[in-house]
Amino acid sequence: MDPDVRMKRLFVWMDRGFWLIWLAFPVLIWLLVSEVLAMPERLAKLAPDQIECLANLPQLANFSFSGRFAFWLGFGAEFLVYAVILGLAHLVIHRCAVGPVLFDDMNRVLHWVGIVIAGWSVAQVLLANLLGLALRASGDVPVFEPTFALDLPVLGVGLLIIALSVAMRHAVRLREDADLTI
């Protein structure tokens, strides 16, 4: 079997897999929201002898309106970023499934995937600190301790994807030059 045909089939299967991911995405959100809302009861069942200690933890149900708003805004922002990353990755896979693999538009989208992934590792730290400050300002948490821990593997993956997109852009230009000289 021709390697190009096998690669096209692989991209078609990956494109179908992404549609399954899109179908599962709302279910995943629903499961995580229900998990967040049920967490106090689950913790109480897991450690019944630690009820007094668990009572000192911040409870989402006891947050003020502004605290709940800040929490759910951060929660939604995280899922929005994941949806953007999934959308961009699906766009790259879909374009490869229906057309040539090496072309400039795909490299541009791949470059943006890398930027979003690398930027998200920095934005997560900012979002966590802003959320902690907002919860402290609303009185929902007694102490705020800032975090400066970057998610280095995620940052590295984002930078790797950016580097690969630059290399692929160079490969596209070399292929175009070779096509013009033949």
Summary of the structure (lengths in Angstrom):
residues: 182
radius of gyration: 22.4
end to end distance: 26.7
largest distance: 78.2
contacts: 475
relative contact order: 0.10
helix: 84%
strand: 0%
